[in-house]
Amino acid sequence: MAPNAVHEILGRHQLADGLPFVMDLERSHGSWIHDSRTGDEFLDFFTCFASWPIGYNHPGMLEPEFRKEIELVARNKPANSDIYTSHMADFVETFATRVTPEGFPHHFWIDGGALAVENAIKVAFDWKARKVGIDKVDDGNQLVVLHFNAAFHGRTGYTMSLTNTVPDKIALFPKFDWPRVHNPAIEFAQDGSIANDIEAEEARACAEIEAAFAKYENRVAAILIETMQGEGGDNHFRPEFFQALRGYADQHEALLIYDEVQVGFFGSGTPWMWQQLGVAPDIVAFGKKTQVCGIYASKRVDEVADNVFVRSSRINSTWGANLVDMVRSKRMIEIILDEKLHENAVERGEQFVTGLRALAGEHAGVSNVRGVGTLIAFTCENNSSRDALLAHLMDNKILALASGEVSVRFRMPLVVTAEEIDLALERIGTCLPIIASA
């Protein structure tokens, strides 16, 4: 099909409001997306909403042995939950031993990050119900999930009640009235120190959490939080706050769930961002860069002997994720660890943050530069200047994302080079004066 016809044809049959280019899967390379319509190349600092970790057409993905295997598994689509293959076993062993931290023996695989979060919640509901002795069919309706302002956990049944970023994404859909509390986000100064009264922010959040536990008593099944809130504003939290959440979860017999769908899988420079915070959860939901979505859970779940990882079909799906994704994910794990791409992410992230802070020192409309590894953001003066900047970045062939009401977020591939970071800083610096009056 002619590239120039793609948008028009899609528009006949569906909403086609995506990006204004047609990706050339063969010519895109590394950190660059090739537009098959114009021949232009875009520096990809959004990576398909943080879902593509190693750049396009990485040489390791072109090796004959891998191509033969992935072509083989693409011919058929087994129901992985019930029909097992050696390819699936290879993936599960690789993921569980090279990516999952020690102390998390339970895994569950599914398609979609929101469904990963959804099933983490179901694990918690089942666990809590059995903990407190709920055994009637409908009595679980009284259980709730404590979550945070500016959260984005997806758009499925349970997660719709938790997401609260852009109203258009949740408006008019029926939702559960579950406890929502303040998110004590850090604001960063020019030198990287904490600029706001973070202890007061955390005290407010803790007071609201304690009020929620007092109101709902023994009905809170889980505390759910993104390790860093992405769509809600690239909001970072202190390790001390996660330690407080750990304490509340232990005290009130709730499971502590981290949503790492956007930030997990080496994007922060470690396999999981929570590892940098030093506070272990009970369940982690993952997706996007992992290719295969799902959860891993700690031995705390085993406090209930008859938990969902023991009872057949308490959580399940037909496909049990996708075998092609499993083969791809396994190869990506090998490439990332063999080439130490997570270490490159740390170095390039530091380079990018340093450069952005220098730009912020020159332009009054940029502040609160923040991030680790490939997960970087800054705050603009207002919504209109942020949107204008994103448009100018697109004009200058850089792909970035909105974050919250006034922030710009960047999600680079792990293979991004020092030269590409410098080029991005140059182009961002060119755009900033243009939007100063927006």
C-alpha positions in Angstrom: 0.0 0.0 0.0 1.2 3.5 -0.9 2.4 5.3 2.3 0.5 8.5 1.3 -2.8 6.5 1.4 -2.4 5.1 4.9 -4.1 7.8 6.9 -6.9 8.2 4.4 -7.7 4.5 4.3 -7.5 4.1 8.1 -9.8 7.1 8.5 -12.5 5.4 6.4 -12.9 2.7 9.0 -11.7 4.0 12.4 -10.6 7.1 14.3 -7.2 7.8 12.8 -5.9 10.7 14.9 -2.4 9.3 15.3 1.0 10.9 14.5 1.3 12.6 11.1 3.8 10.2 9.5 3.9 6.5 8.4 6.6 4.5 10.1 8.8 2.5 7.8 9.5 -0.7 9.8 12.5 -1.6 7.6 14.3 1.7 7.5 13.7 2.9 11.1 16.8 2.3 13.1 18.1 2.8 16.6 16.6 6.0 18.1 15.1 7.1 14.8 11.7 6.5 13.1 11.8 6.8 9.3 8.7 8.3 7.7 8.0 6.3 4.5 5.9 9.2 3.1 8.6 11.9 3.2 11.9 10.2 4.0 12.2 12.3 7.1 13.5 10.8 10.3 12.3 11.6 13.8 14.4 11.3 16.9 12.2 9.0 19.0 12.1 10.3 22.6 8.7 8.8 23.2 9.3 5.1 22.2 5.7 4.2 21.6 4.6 5.5 25.0 7.7 4.0 26.7 7.1 0.5 25.3 10.0 -0.1 22.9 13.3 -0.4 24.9 16.2 -1.2 22.5 15.6 1.0 19.4 14.5 -0.1 16.0 16.1 -3.0 14.1 18.7 -3.6 16.7 21.3 -5.9 15.2 20.6 -8.5 17.9 17.0 -8.8 16.6 18.2 -9.5 13.1 20.3 -12.6 13.9 19.2 -15.6 11.8 18.6 -17.9 14.8 16.2 -15.4 16.5 14.5 -14.6 13.2 13.9 -18.3 12.6 12.4 -18.8 16.1 10.1 -15.8 16.0 8.9 -16.7 12.5 8.1 -20.2 13.8 6.0 -19.1 16.8 4.2 -16.4 14.7 2.6 -19.2 12.5 0.4 -20.4 15.4 -1.0 -18.8 18.5 -1.4 -21.3 21.3 -3.5 -20.7 24.4 -0.5 -20.3 26.7 -2.5 -20.7 29.9 -3.2 -24.3 29.1 -0.9 -25.4 26.2 2.8 -25.1 27.0 5.7 -24.9 24.6 9.5 -25.0 25.1 9.5 -21.4 23.8 7.3 -20.3 26.6 9.3 -22.1 29.2 12.5 -20.5 27.9 11.0 -17.1 28.3 9.5 -17.7 31.7 12.8 -19.0 33.0 14.7 -16.1 31.6 12.3 -13.5 33.0 12.0 -15.1 36.4 15.8 -15.6 36.9 17.3 -12.5 35.1 14.6 -9.8 35.6 12.4 -10.6 38.6 14.1 -9.9 41.9 14.6 -12.6 44.5 11.7 -13.2 46.8 8.9 -13.0 44.2 8.1 -16.6 43.2 4.7 -16.0 41.6 4.1 -14.8 38.1 1.1 -14.2 35.9 1.1 -13.3 32.2 -1.5 -11.4 30.2 -1.9 -9.0 27.2 -2.1 -5.3 28.3 -0.7 -3.2 31.1 -4.1 -2.3 32.4 -5.0 -5.9 32.7 -1.8 -6.5 34.5 -2.9 -4.0 37.1 -6.4 -5.4 37.1 -5.1 -8.9 38.0 -2.9 -7.5 40.7 -6.0 -6.0 42.2 -7.8 -9.3 41.9 -4.9 -11.0 43.7 -5.3 -8.5 46.5 -9.1 -8.8 46.7 -9.0 -12.6 46.9 -6.2 -12.5 49.5 -7.9 -9.9 51.7 -11.3 -11.7 51.5 -9.8 -15.0 52.6 -7.8 -13.2 55.3 -10.8 -11.7 56.9 -13.1 -14.6 56.3 -15.3 -13.4 53.5 -16.6 -16.6 51.8 -19.9 -15.6 50.3 -20.2 -15.0 46.5 -21.0 -11.3 46.6 -19.5 -10.1 49.9 -16.2 -9.1 48.2 -18.1 -6.1 46.9 -17.2 -4.3 50.1 -13.5 -4.3 49.5 -11.7 -1.2 48.2 -8.3 -0.1 46.8 -6.6 2.9 48.2 -4.9 4.9 45.4 -3.6 8.4 44.6 -4.4 11.7 42.9 -3.0 12.0 39.4 -2.8 8.2 39.0 -3.1 6.5 35.6 -3.6 2.7 35.9 -5.5 2.0 32.7 -9.0 2.1 31.3 -10.4 -1.3 32.1 -13.1 -2.2 34.6 -11.3 -1.9 37.9 -8.6 0.5 36.7 -11.2 3.0 35.4 -12.0 3.7 39.0 -8.4 4.4 39.8 -7.3 6.5 36.8 -7.8 10.3 37.4 -5.7 12.3 34.9 -7.5 13.6 31.9 -11.3 13.6 32.5 -12.1 12.5 28.9 -10.5 9.1 29.6 -12.9 8.2 32.5 -15.9 10.5 32.2 -19.4 8.9 31.8 -18.2 5.4 32.5 -19.6 3.9 35.8 -16.9 3.6 38.5 -16.3 2.4 42.0 -16.0 5.0 44.7 -12.7 3.9 46.2 -10.5 6.0 48.5 -8.2 8.5 46.7 -5.5 10.4 48.6 -3.0 13.1 48.0 0.1 12.4 46.0 3.2 14.0 47.7 5.2 14.7 44.6 8.7 16.2 44.8 9.5 19.5 43.1 13.1 19.8 42.1 15.3 22.9 42.2 17.8 23.9 39.6 20.6 22.0 41.4 18.4 18.8 41.8 17.6 19.4 45.4 14.1 19.2 46.8 12.4 22.6 46.4 9.0 22.1 48.1 8.1 21.3 51.7 8.0 17.6 51.0 7.5 16.6 54.6 4.3 18.6 54.7 3.2 17.0 51.5 3.8 13.6 52.9 2.1 14.4 56.2 -1.0 15.5 54.3 -1.0 12.2 52.3 -0.4 10.1 55.4 -3.3 11.9 57.2 -5.6 11.1 54.3 -4.4 7.5 54.3 -5.0 7.1 58.0 -8.5 8.6 57.5 -9.2 6.1 54.8 -8.2 3.2 56.9 -10.4 4.5 59.7 -13.4 4.9 57.4 -13.1 1.6 55.6 -11.6 -0.3 58.5 -10.8 -3.8 57.4 -12.0 -3.3 53.8 -8.8 -1.9 52.2 -7.4 -4.8 50.1 -4.5 -2.9 48.6 -2.5 0.3 48.4 -1.8 0.9 44.7 0.8 3.4 43.5 2.9 4.1 40.4 6.6 4.1 41.4 6.7 7.3 39.4 3.4 8.7 38.1 3.9 9.1 34.3 0.8 10.5 32.6 -0.1 12.3 35.8 2.9 14.5 35.6 6.1 12.5 36.0 5.7 12.8 39.8 8.5 11.3 41.9 8.1 10.3 45.6 10.7 9.9 48.3 11.8 6.5 49.6 10.6 7.7 53.0 7.0 7.9 51.7 7.2 4.4 50.2 8.5 3.2 53.6 5.4 4.7 55.2 3.2 2.9 52.7 4.9 -0.3 53.5 4.1 0.3 57.2 0.4 1.0 56.5 0.1 -2.1 54.3 1.7 -4.3 57.0 -0.3 -2.8 59.8 -3.7 -3.1 58.1 -3.1 -6.3 56.2 -3.3 -4.8 52.8 -1.1 -5.7 49.8 1.3 -3.0 48.6 1.1 -2.9 44.8 3.5 -1.0 42.6 2.4 -0.2 39.0 5.6 -0.2 37.0 3.9 -0.6 33.6 5.6 2.6 32.3 8.8 2.8 34.3 9.8 -0.8 34.7 12.1 -3.1 32.7 15.4 -1.2 32.9 14.0 2.3 31.9 15.3 3.8 35.1 18.7 2.0 34.8 17.7 -0.9 37.1 15.3 -3.7 36.2 12.6 -2.1 38.3 12.5 1.5 39.5 11.4 0.4 43.0 14.8 -1.2 43.5 16.3 2.3 43.7 13.8 3.2 46.4 14.7 0.4 48.7 11.2 -0.5 49.7 9.8 -3.9 48.4 6.2 -4.3 47.4 4.0 -7.3 47.6 3.0 -7.2 43.9 4.4 -5.5 40.8 2.4 -4.9 37.6 4.5 -4.6 34.5 4.0 -4.1 30.7 5.0 -1.9 27.8 8.8 -2.4 27.5 8.5 -6.0 28.8 6.5 -6.8 25.7 4.6 -9.4 27.8 2.4 -7.9 30.5 1.7 -9.4 33.9 2.6 -9.4 37.5 5.0 -10.9 39.9 4.2 -11.4 43.6 6.0 -12.0 46.9 5.7 -14.8 49.4 3.4 -12.6 51.4 0.6 -13.8 49.2 1.3 -17.3 50.6 0.0 -16.2 54.0 -3.3 -17.3 52.5 -2.8 -20.9 51.5 -5.6 -21.1 49.0 -4.5 -18.0 47.1 -5.0 -17.3 43.3 -1.6 -18.8 42.5 -2.7 -22.1 43.9 -6.4 -22.3 42.9 -6.9 -23.0 39.2 -8.5 -20.3 37.1 -9.0 -17.7 39.8 -7.1 -15.4 37.5 -6.7 -16.4 33.9 -7.2 -15.5 30.2 -7.5 -17.5 27.0 -4.2 -16.6 25.5 -2.1 -16.1 28.7 -0.2 -13.3 26.9 1.3 -13.9 23.4 4.0 -16.4 22.5 5.5 -14.0 19.9 5.9 -11.4 22.6 7.5 -13.9 24.9 10.1 -14.8 22.3 10.8 -11.2 21.6 11.0 -10.3 25.3 13.5 -13.1 26.0 15.7 -11.8 23.2 15.5 -8.2 24.5 16.5 -9.3 28.0 19.5 -11.0 26.6 20.5 -8.0 24.5 20.0 -5.5 27.4 22.0 -7.5 29.9 24.7 -8.7 27.5 25.3 -5.1 26.1 24.7 -3.4 29.5 22.2 -1.1 27.9 20.7 -0.3 31.4 24.1 1.2 32.3 24.0 3.4 29.1 20.6 4.5 30.2 21.9 5.8 33.5 24.8 7.7 31.8 22.6 9.2 29.1 19.9 10.2 31.6 22.5 12.1 33.7 23.7 13.8 30.5 20.2 14.8 29.5 19.2 16.0 33.0 22.4 18.1 33.2 21.7 19.6 29.8 18.1 20.3 30.5 19.0 22.0 33.8 21.4 24.2 31.9 18.6 25.2 29.5 16.3 25.8 32.4 18.9 28.3 33.8 18.7 30.2 30.5 14.9 30.1 30.0 12.5 31.2 32.7 9.6 29.1 31.3 11.3 25.7 32.2 11.7 24.3 35.7 11.6 21.2 37.8 13.9 19.1 35.6 13.7 15.6 36.9 14.1 11.9 36.1 16.4 8.9 36.0 17.7 6.8 33.2 15.4 7.2 30.1 12.5 8.6 32.1 13.1 12.4 32.0 10.7 15.4 32.3 10.5 19.1 33.0 7.7 21.6 33.7 6.6 24.4 31.5 5.1 27.7 32.6 1.5 26.8 31.6 -0.5 24.4 29.5 -0.4 26.5 26.3 3.4 26.9 26.4 3.8 23.2 27.0 1.5 22.3 24.0 3.3 24.8 21.8 6.7 23.3 22.7 5.5 19.8 21.8 4.3 21.1 18.5 7.6 22.8 17.8 9.6 19.7 18.9 7.5 17.7 16.3 8.4 20.3 13.7 12.0 19.9 14.6 11.7 16.1 14.3 11.7 15.2 18.0 9.0 13.0 19.4 8.0 13.7 23.1 4.9 13.4 25.3 2.7 15.6 27.4 2.8 14.8 31.1 0.2 16.1 33.6 -1.2 19.6 32.9 2.1 21.5 32.2 5.0 19.0 31.8 6.9 17.4 28.9 8.2 13.9 29.3 10.8 12.1 27.4 11.1 8.3 27.1 14.3 7.5 25.3 15.4 4.0 24.1 18.1 2.3 26.1 20.4 2.5 23.1 20.3 6.3 22.8 23.8 7.8 22.2 25.6 10.8 23.7 25.4 12.4 20.3 21.7 12.0 20.1 21.3 13.5 23.6 23.3 16.5 22.5 21.3 16.8 19.3 18.0 16.7 21.3 19.3 19.4 23.7 20.3 21.6 20.7 16.8 21.3 19.2 15.0 21.8 22.5 17.1 24.9 23.1 16.1 26.2 19.6 12.4 25.7 20.4 12.3 27.2 23.9 12.6 30.9 22.9 9.8 30.4 20.3 7.3 29.4 23.0 8.3 31.9 25.6 5.3 34.1 24.8 2.8 31.3 24.4 
